[in-house]
Amino acid sequence: MRMNKIALAASMALVGASGVAHADIQLYGIIDLAASYVNHAGASDPNGGSNMNSLPNSPVTKAGSSTSGLVNPVAIPASQTNGKSQGSVTGLLNGGLSPSRWGIKGSEDLGSGLAAVFTLESGINAAVGTVPNGRIAASNAQANSPETSQEGSYDGQLFARESTLGLKSKTWGELRFGRQTNPIGDALGQFDVNSGYMDPLVFNGGYGGGGFTAESRWDNSIKYTLAPNDMFKVSLMYRLPESGSARQAYAGSAYLNLNPVRLAVAAGQNNDSQLATAGATAGNLTVQFADTKAVAVLAAVDATPSLTFKGGWERITTSAPSNPNHDMTMTNLSGVNVTGWNTYGYITPRVENMYWVGASYLFTPTLKLNGSFYERNTNSYGGAAAAGGNAAYGCGTPGTAIMTPNGVNGGIGSRTCLGSSSAKYYVGELIDSLSKRTDIYLNATYSQLGGPVWSNYFPNQMSVAVGMRHMF
């Protein structure tokens, strides 16, 4: 990210004869707004990070059907079976190319190649001038109310994107402590030609989070990054547990630059990941807990000075949480009451594979075209095998409800057996750089959904946006 460095502090006197050290502090940020049109969509809660829903997340039901558990379901006439009667939404999309943010970062030379470093970075919903809080948006997501699919790592914290302090050495690498992006999210962003909220890897932050959106950034974490040369880099990260192994997490990534080919791998495990959804009553949250594992293989090639290809594969496995007794003690999440707890209690883990490939072409020094295709496939998963069910998947007849202990409060919960499902996304963007700091752009996304996981969603959706991005 390009930024304009501002010298806010300079010379600092040190005790004794150690001379003068210099502290550099930078104020930087991005403001990105676009006029956007989305068909087959409901309104979005401004507490969310993007201020609009640019990808499929507006479930629908037939007239008279129960809306329990759906996010902003819009009833459609009983004669309609495909939901095509729902209207469209036009408004401001926050982050068509890059999520808006501002931050302060700094470093101080400590001598001998060592520096003290810090970063404080906050997300902005520039359309309404607020700090996004995905937890509030999720708690508002009741029937016939504004909704958002971005439970998100934006949860009302002032510096929700990053809050770190550390040491950096030219020889030994960098060590950071605090709240920061995990290595999976770092890696994915470098191997995707698109980057804003029209892009499913960004909009559905669960990919960067290795399963759940809120886990793309970890509190109470330690990250070590070593880049001894331009060819190789490795990053390792650990999140301290809350109790025992509850909320303990590990992740790592490695990069190899064989110019013009670049390769990377990333993997992580996250105990008791959190996914917050609307509670049984408005203004409250129900939190689902699960253990998630993710692995990604990524590649890029600069075919010519003007043409670059990027792509990757990520596999996410979601299973029962390690510490349900600890999880159920949660009563508040980012200022919102938690009144319900669920665990991912399916006998068969949910396995999702995301594949993508894209190209970026520079027509002129200022005009660039990006285009990508993404496909996410979900396996058959669900409760224990029933008589006549598919024992290979540990799943009964797809669509049947299987009663199993939910593992959190001792009660009994319904576990529905779901067959395999898929979603496809086509994303394109045309960017014209007016200067080193200012871009204007046109981008669009078209999606196709199929399978029982998406049974309450429109089978297709289109989003178009015209916007401007300014970096400072």
C-alpha positions in Angstrom: 0.0 0.0 0.0 1.3 3.4 -1.0 1.3 6.1 1.6 2.5 9.6 2.2 5.0 9.7 5.1 4.7 12.6 7.4 7.4 13.4 9.9 5.5 14.0 13.1 8.5 13.5 15.4 12.2 13.7 15.0 15.2 13.9 17.3 15.1 12.4 20.7 17.9 12.9 23.2 19.3 9.8 24.8 21.0 9.5 28.1 24.8 9.5 28.1 27.0 9.5 25.1 24.8 7.3 22.9 24.0 10.3 20.6 20.6 11.0 18.9 18.0 8.5 17.8 15.3 9.3 15.3 11.7 8.2 15.5 9.7 8.1 12.3 5.9 8.2 12.6 3.5 7.9 9.6 -0.1 8.7 9.3 -1.7 6.8 6.4 -4.9 5.5 5.1 -7.4 4.7 2.3 -10.8 6.1 1.6 -12.7 4.0 -1.0 -16.4 4.6 -1.9 -18.5 3.5 -4.8 -22.0 3.9 -6.1 -23.2 0.3 -6.3 -26.2 -1.6 -7.6 -27.1 -5.1 -6.4 -30.0 -7.1 -7.7 -31.8 -9.8 -5.7 -30.7 -8.2 -2.5 -31.9 -6.8 0.8 -30.7 -3.8 2.7 -27.4 -3.9 4.7 -26.8 -2.8 8.2 -24.4 0.3 8.2 -22.7 -1.3 11.2 -21.1 -3.7 8.8 -17.8 -3.0 7.1 -18.9 -2.6 3.6 -22.2 -0.8 4.1 -23.8 -2.9 1.3 -24.0 -6.5 0.5 -22.0 -7.0 -2.7 -22.2 -10.8 -2.8 -25.0 -13.3 -2.1 -26.2 -13.2 1.4 -30.0 -12.4 1.3 -31.9 -15.6 2.0 -35.6 -15.8 1.0 -38.6 -17.9 1.9 -41.9 -18.6 0.3 -44.8 -16.6 1.6 -46.1 -18.0 4.9 -42.9 -20.0 5.5 -41.0 -19.7 8.8 -38.2 -17.1 8.8 -36.6 -18.5 11.9 -32.8 -18.6 11.7 -32.6 -16.8 8.4 -30.7 -13.5 7.9 -33.0 -10.9 6.5 -35.4 -13.3 4.7 -37.6 -11.6 2.2 -40.9 -13.4 1.7 -41.8 -14.1 -1.9 -45.2 -15.1 -3.4 -46.1 -18.7 -3.0 -46.3 -19.1 -6.7 -42.6 -18.1 -7.1 -40.1 -20.8 -6.5 -36.9 -19.1 -7.5 -37.1 -15.9 -5.6 -36.8 -13.7 -8.7 -39.4 -11.3 -7.4 -37.2 -9.7 -4.8 -36.1 -6.1 -5.6 -32.7 -4.5 -6.0 -30.6 -2.2 -3.8 -28.6 0.9 -4.8 -26.3 2.7 -2.4 -22.7 3.5 -1.4 -20.3 0.5 -1.2 -17.5 1.1 1.3 -14.4 -0.6 -0.1 -15.0 -1.5 -3.8 -11.2 -1.9 -4.3 -9.8 -1.7 -0.8 -11.5 -1.6 2.6 -11.3 1.9 3.9 -9.0 2.4 6.9 -6.6 4.8 8.6 -3.6 4.1 10.7 -0.5 5.3 12.5 2.8 3.4 12.3 6.2 4.2 13.6 9.7 3.0 14.2 12.7 4.1 16.2 16.3 3.1 15.3 17.8 1.5 18.4 21.2 0.9 16.8 23.0 -2.2 15.6 20.3 -2.8 13.0 17.5 -3.1 15.6 14.4 -0.9 15.6 11.3 -0.6 17.8 8.1 -0.7 15.7 4.4 -0.2 16.3 1.2 -0.1 14.2 -2.3 1.1 15.1 -4.9 0.7 12.3 -8.6 1.2 12.3 -11.3 0.3 9.8 -13.7 2.9 8.6 -17.2 2.7 7.2 -16.6 5.8 5.1 -20.2 5.9 3.8 -21.5 6.8 7.2 -18.3 7.8 9.0 -18.3 5.2 11.7 -16.1 2.4 13.1 -17.6 -0.8 11.9 -19.0 -3.3 14.4 -20.0 -6.6 12.8 -21.2 -7.9 16.1 -23.9 -5.2 16.3 -24.8 -5.9 12.6 -25.2 -9.6 13.4 -27.4 -8.9 16.4 -29.6 -6.7 14.3 -30.1 -9.4 11.7 -33.6 -10.5 12.5 -36.5 -11.1 10.1 -37.4 -8.1 8.0 -34.5 -6.0 9.5 -31.3 -4.7 7.9 -28.7 -7.4 7.6 -25.1 -8.1 6.8 -23.1 -11.2 6.2 -20.0 -9.6 7.7 -19.9 -10.8 11.2 -16.3 -9.8 10.6 -13.1 -9.0 12.4 -14.4 -5.4 12.6 -16.1 -5.5 16.0 -16.1 -1.9 17.3 -12.5 -1.9 18.5 -10.9 1.4 17.6 -7.9 -0.3 16.1 -9.6 -3.5 15.0 -7.4 -4.0 11.9 -4.1 -4.0 13.9 -2.7 -2.9 17.2 0.9 -4.2 17.6 4.2 -3.4 19.2 7.5 -5.1 18.4 11.1 -5.3 17.4 12.6 -5.5 13.9 16.1 -6.6 13.0 17.7 -6.6 9.6 19.3 -9.9 10.5 16.9 -11.7 12.8 13.5 -10.6 11.4 10.5 -9.0 13.1 8.6 -10.0 16.2 5.2 -8.4 16.9 2.8 -8.6 19.8 -0.9 -7.7 19.9 -3.9 -7.8 17.5 -2.8 -8.6 13.9 -3.8 -10.4 10.7 -3.0 -14.1 10.8 -0.5 -15.5 8.1 -3.3 -17.1 6.1 -5.0 -13.8 5.5 -1.6 -12.1 4.7 -0.8 -14.8 2.1 -4.2 -14.9 0.4 -4.1 -11.1 -0.2 -0.9 -11.4 -2.1 -2.2 -14.0 -4.5 -5.5 -12.5 -5.6 -5.7 -9.9 -8.3 -8.9 -8.4 -6.8 -8.9 -7.0 -3.3 -12.1 -5.2 -2.3 -15.6 -6.2 -1.1 -16.6 -7.3 -4.6 -14.1 -10.1 -4.1 -15.4 -13.2 -2.2 -12.0 -13.8 -0.5 -12.3 -10.3 1.1 -16.0 -10.1 1.5 -16.2 -13.5 3.1 -13.3 -13.0 5.4 -13.6 -16.6 6.6 -11.0 -17.6 4.0 -8.4 -15.3 5.5 -9.6 -16.4 8.9 -9.1 -20.1 8.1 -12.8 -20.8 8.7 -14.6 -17.9 10.3 -14.5 -14.2 9.4 -13.7 -12.9 12.8 -10.6 -15.1 13.0 -8.8 -13.3 10.2 -7.3 -11.2 13.0 -6.2 -12.5 16.4 -6.0 -10.7 19.7 -3.3 -11.6 22.2 -1.0 -13.0 19.5 2.7 -13.2 18.7 3.9 -13.1 15.1 7.4 -13.7 13.9 8.5 -12.9 10.3 11.9 -13.6 8.8 12.9 -12.6 5.3 16.6 -13.2 5.0 16.7 -12.3 1.3 14.4 -11.4 -1.7 13.8 -15.1 -2.4 12.5 -16.5 0.8 10.2 -15.4 3.6 8.5 -17.3 6.5 5.9 -16.1 9.0 4.8 -17.9 12.2 2.0 -16.8 14.6 0.6 -18.1 17.9 -2.5 -16.9 19.8 -2.3 -17.3 23.6 -5.2 -19.4 25.0 -7.8 -18.0 27.3 -7.9 -21.1 29.5 -6.1 -24.4 29.0 -6.2 -24.8 25.2 -9.4 -22.7 24.7 -9.0 -20.2 21.9 -5.5 -21.3 21.3 -4.4 -21.0 17.6 -1.4 -21.5 15.4 -0.7 -20.5 11.8 2.2 -20.1 9.5 3.2 -19.3 5.9 6.2 -19.6 3.7 7.0 -17.7 0.4 9.4 -18.5 -2.4 10.2 -16.0 -5.1 11.6 -17.5 -8.2 11.1 -14.5 -10.4 9.0 -14.4 -12.5 7.2 -17.2 -10.5 6.1 -16.7 -6.9 4.9 -19.5 -4.7 3.5 -19.7 -1.1 1.9 -22.2 1.3 -0.1 -21.3 4.4 -1.8 -23.4 7.2 -3.4 -22.9 10.5 -5.4 -24.5 13.3 -7.8 -22.5 15.5 -9.4 -23.9 18.7 -12.9 -22.7 19.6 -13.3 -20.3 16.6 -16.2 -17.9 17.0 -19.0 -17.2 14.5 -21.6 -14.7 15.8 -25.1 -14.7 14.4 -28.5 -13.1 15.3 -29.8 -14.2 18.6 -33.3 -15.6 19.4 -34.3 -12.0 20.2 -33.3 -8.8 18.5 -30.2 -7.1 19.9 -28.6 -10.3 21.1 -26.1 -12.8 19.7 -25.9 -16.5 19.3 -22.3 -17.6 19.0 -21.3 -20.8 17.3 -18.0 -22.4 18.3 -15.9 -24.8 16.2 -12.4 -26.0 15.7 -11.1 -25.0 12.2 -8.2 -26.1 10.2 -7.0 -24.5 6.9 -4.3 -25.1 4.3 -3.6 -23.0 1.2 -1.3 -23.4 -1.8 -0.8 -20.2 -3.8 1.0 -19.2 -7.0 1.6 -16.2 -9.2 3.6 -15.6 -12.5 4.5 -12.4 -14.2 4.1 -13.6 -17.8 5.1 -10.3 -19.3 5.8 -6.8 -17.8 2.1 -6.1 -18.3 0.4 -9.4 -17.6 0.3 -11.2 -14.3 -1.6 -14.4 -13.3 -2.5 -15.3 -9.7 -4.4 -18.2 -8.2 -4.7 -20.6 -5.3 -6.5 -23.3 -3.4 -7.7 -23.3 0.2 -9.2 -26.2 2.1 -11.1 -25.5 5.4 -12.3 -28.2 7.8 -14.8 -27.3 10.5 -15.4 -29.7 13.4 -16.6 -29.8 17.0 -14.9 -27.3 19.4 -12.2 -28.5 21.8 -13.5 -26.6 24.9 -17.3 -26.3 24.8 -17.5 -25.9 28.6 -15.3 -22.8 28.4 -17.1 -21.5 25.3 -20.5 -21.5 27.0 -19.3 -19.1 29.7 -19.3 -16.2 27.1 -22.0 -13.7 28.0 -20.8 -10.6 26.0 -19.1 -10.2 22.7 -17.9 -6.7 21.6 -20.5 -5.0 23.7 -23.4 -7.2 22.6 -25.2 -9.7 24.9 -24.7 -13.4 24.1 -27.8 -15.3 24.9 -27.2 -18.5 22.9 -24.4 -20.9 22.4 -24.0 -23.6 19.7 -21.3 -25.9 18.8 -20.5 -27.4 15.5 -21.9 -30.8 16.5 -22.0 -32.6 13.2 -20.5 -36.1 13.3 -19.1 -35.4 9.8 -16.9 -32.3 9.6 -17.7 -29.7 7.0 -15.0 -29.5 4.4 -14.9 -26.6 2.0 -12.5 -26.1 -0.9 -12.1 -22.7 -2.6 -10.3 -22.5 -5.9 -9.5 -19.3 -7.8 -7.5 -18.0 -10.8 -7.2 -14.5 -12.1 -5.3 -12.2 -14.4 -4.2 -8.6 -14.3 -3.3 -6.7 -17.5 -1.8 -3.2 -17.7 -3.0 -1.6 -20.9 -1.2 1.7 -20.2 0.9 2.8 -17.2 -2.3 4.0 -15.6 -5.1 1.7 -16.9 -5.4 -1.8 -15.6 -8.0 -4.7 -16.0 -8.3 -7.4 -13.4 -10.5 -10.5 -13.7 -10.9 -13.6 -11.6 -13.0 -16.8 -11.3 -13.7 -18.4 -7.9 -15.4 -21.6 -7.0 -16.2 -22.9 -3.5 -17.4 -26.5 -3.0 -18.8 -27.9 0.2 -18.9 -31.7 0.9 -21.9 -33.7 2.2 -21.9 -33.3 6.0 -24.2 -33.6 8.9 -25.3 -35.9 11.7 -24.6 -39.5 12.4 -25.4 -42.1 9.7 -29.0 -43.2 9.8 -30.4 -46.5 8.5 -30.0 -46.3 4.8 -27.9 -43.2 5.0 -24.5 -42.7 3.4 -22.1 -44.1 6.0 -19.1 -43.0 3.9 -20.1 -39.4 4.8 -21.4 -40.2 8.3 -24.5 -38.6 7.0 -28.1 -39.7 6.8 -30.4 -38.9 3.9 -29.6 -35.3 2.8 -32.2 -32.9 4.1 -33.2 -35.0 7.1 -32.9 -33.6 10.6 -30.9 -35.8 13.0 -31.2 -35.1 16.7 -27.8 -35.1 18.5 -26.5 -33.6 21.8 -25.3 -30.1 21.1 -22.3 -30.4 23.5 -22.7 -26.9 25.0 -25.6 -26.8 27.5 -26.6 -30.4 27.6 -29.6 -29.9 25.5 -30.6 -31.6 22.3 -30.1 -29.8 19.0 -31.3 -30.6 15.4 -28.5 -31.5 13.0 -29.6 -31.4 9.4 -27.8 -33.6 6.9 -26.8 -31.5 3.9 -25.6 -32.7 0.5 -22.7 -31.2 -1.4 -23.1 -27.6 -2.7 -21.2 -25.2 -4.8 -20.9 -21.4 -5.5 -19.2 -19.7 -8.4 -18.2 -16.1 -8.6 -17.0 -14.0 -11.6 -15.3 -10.7 -10.7 -13.9 -8.0 -12.9 -12.6 -4.5 -12.4 -11.2 -1.7 -14.6 -9.0 0.7 -12.7 -7.7 4.1 -14.0 -5.0 5.7 -11.9 -5.4 9.5 -12.0 -2.3 9.9 -9.8 -0.1 7.9 -7.5 -2.7 8.2 -4.8 -6.1 8.4 -6.6 -7.9 5.8 -8.7 -11.3 5.6 -10.3 -12.8 2.2 -11.1 -15.6 0.1 -12.5 -16.1 -3.4 -11.1 -18.7 -6.1 -11.2 -19.4 -9.5 -9.7 -21.8 -12.2 -10.8 -22.5 -15.3 -8.7 -24.2 -18.7 -9.2 -25.3 -20.8 -6.3 -26.4 -24.5 -6.1 -27.0 -27.2 -3.6 -28.8 -27.5 -0.2 -26.3 -25.2 1.6 -27.7 -22.4 -0.6 -31.3 -23.5 -0.6 -32.6 -20.3 1.0 -30.6 -18.0 -1.3 -31.2 -16.7 -4.7 -29.5 -18.9 -7.3 -27.7 -15.9 -8.9 -26.9 -12.3 -8.2 -25.1 -9.4 -9.9 -23.3 -6.4 -8.4 -22.0 -3.4 -10.3 -20.1 -0.4 -8.8 -18.5 2.8 -9.9 -16.1 4.3 -7.4 -13.1 6.2 -6.3 -10.2 5.3 -4.1 -7.8 7.8 -2.5 -4.7 6.7 -0.5 -2.8 9.1 1.8 
